[in-house]
Amino acid sequence: MSCRICGGPTAEVFRKRILDRHDIAYLRCGACGFLQTEEPFWLAQAYEEPLSAADTGLVSRPLSLAPHIELIIRRGFDLHGRFLDYGGGPGLFVRLMRDRGFNFYRQDRYVAPILCRYFDLEDLPVHERRFELVTAFELLEHLPRPGIEIREMLNLSDCILCSTELVPGGSIGDIETWWYLGLAHGQHISFFTRDSLSAMASSVGCRYLQLSPNLHCITRLADIQERLDRDPDMRNLDSLTWPDMEYVLSRRTKS
């Protein structure tokens, strides 16, 4: 198989059993270091339960990310713009950010917007589906064709913030025992290095910046570093908690 990121040659490095039923190959690119599974024929089974019971970070992750993303927005983006959490699960991150006063919406193909109903991408008219920033947390590793999905995100915004664990350095043995392979749920199929993220960004005409060990930026914005180096705009924002409740009640009355 060719690398799904840069098209380079891959070689099988180990095999693992996923979902307690399929023995599958993991292949590594000799050019960019990207690690991928064989063609993921098991995804329908993996997403029978979209929210894995093993994802115990489903709550703690949005709670820890919200203040960091708020600071990034305050440094580099329009506080009053629209934002989108892509692959946002039940919508906890969106609800947290709206409670902080940021006009966030959510997108997800597999999970209903339980915590942010009426604030989903599909609730916006097509002409309003353009965003200051798209966030995508713990999503890239789920994608069978990451480059295609990144292009879809770039149709919505010029800047993407995404979180994913990078392939550990060291021996293949270190990677073979890596918890992030997610063997129990079988949903993780794409594993990145800095080089593969940079190659993916270049393939869509973007820059890549690593903002922290697990937080990455793919952007068309030429001045992104200057933006992120600015002092944050600390103007108070009114929480959207109460107006959101009024809006939801008005929608339910009309329906």
HUTALIN-V748080 format. One line per field, one symbol per residue. ss: DSSP state (h for helix, s for strand, l for the rest). burial: b if it has 9 or more other C-alpha atoms within 8 Angstrom, else e. A space follows every 50 residues. Layout:
ss->???
burial->???
//
This chain:
ss->lsllllllsssssssssslllsssssssslllllssslllllhhhhhhhl lllllllllhhhhhhhhhhhhhhhhhlllllssssslllllhhhhhhhhl llsssssllllllllllllshhhllhhhllllsssssllhhhlllhhhhh hhhhllllsssssllslllllhhhhhllhhhllllllllssslhhhhhhh hhhlllssssssllsssssllllhhhhhhlllllllllllhhhhhhhhhh hhhhl
burial->eebbbbebbbbbbebbbbbeeeebbbbbbbebbbbbbbeeeebeebbeee eeeeeeeeeeebbeebeeebbbbbbbbeeebbbbbbbbbbbbbbbbbbbb bbbbbbbbeebebeebeebbbeebeeeebbbbbbbbbbbbbbbeebbebe bebbebbbbbbbbbbbbeeeeeebbeeeeeebbebbbbbbbbbebbbbbb bbeeebbbebeeebbbbbbbbeebeebbeeebeeeeeebbeeeeeeebee eeeee
//
